[in-house]
Amino acid sequence: MAGRGTVRASVNFNANQDAETLYKAMKGLGTDEDSIMNLLTSRSNDQRQKIKAAYKTLHGKDLVSDLKGELGGKFESLIVGLMAPPILYDVTSLRHAIKGAGTDEKVLVEILSSRTPQQIKDIIAAYRQEYDADLEKDITGDTSGHFERLLVILLQASRQQGVQEGNIEADAQALFNAGEKKFGTDEEQFITILGNRSAAHLRKVFDAYMKLAGYEMEESIQRETSGSLRDLLLAVVKCARSVPAYFAETLFNSLKGAGTDDQTLIRVMVSRSEVDMLDIRANYRRLFACSLYSSIKGDTSGDYRKALLLLCGGDDA
């Protein structure tokens, strides 16, 4: 997956020079938003951390605090998001999802179903360091039932490796028996199989399931489950099929309809810009017959729109 992001490290990078550019863009009357966004969207996250350190050394001030003081609204959220190290950005997003008023299940679903086992382990360690708290405890204290159980399984980050050829048919049959074949649904089976098998194994199980049931796995989940559990199971299935396609759909849903889900839009654009944004764009074009670029352009405005389009990195019209 190397180099599938739209944001890459700048070749002739000079942290001190960049820190000076940002300082000049913010001091005096008015703020030069264009300079800020052009610079920060064309540096890797690692380079942004170095700019932050250089800024502190040169000016004795915290770059993120200065940016917050100069920018506002959604544009500020986006730029501040870009300044956080990726694991810490996930950690903060999860914390807000659990500790705010009510639980933002959408954030829990999106992050825990799409990150690699290693990333999940890093998130748990960083969460403990940042908040002196146990992420699993905080999540179980805030969720319940089958939804909670599957989140806990995902937090173990111990999916089987590779494909267990001998279990493909048995897994497909177990899922069929637990759902379509049964009056009522045996959620435990769905949770155990979808939560513990590798993505490669699950893709083969989905094919076998389709032959057996005559339905795609997603259709059965839609019919057999509901609420947060349904959302999480669907996300797990979609991420097993293709993480970029899952995020393409997540972005589409954040942009369509009345009003934009800006929190989701910002979270995905920030967290995937250096990872697989090119693949997300290609999937978006394939699935929705329009480009991500044109959707963002039509649905956002001002500096916020400009910065999002820079992260998007091009139009696949």
Secondary structure, DSSP 8 states (H G I E B T S, - for coil): -TT-SS----TT--HHHHHHHHHHHHSSSS--HHHHHHHHTTS-HHHHHHHHHHHHHHHSS-HHHHHHHH--HHHHHHHHHHHS-HHHHHHHHHHHHHHSSS--HHHHHHHHHHS-HHHHHHHHHHHHHHHSS-HHHHHHTT--HHHHHHHHHHHHT----S--GGGHHHHHHHHHHHTTTSSS--HHHHHHHHHHS-HHHHHHHHHHHHHHHSS-HHHHHHHH--HHHHHHHHHHHHHHH-HHHHHHHHHHHHHSSSS--HHHHHHHHHHHTTTTHHHHHHHHHHHHSS-HHHHHHHH--HHHHHHHHHHH-S---
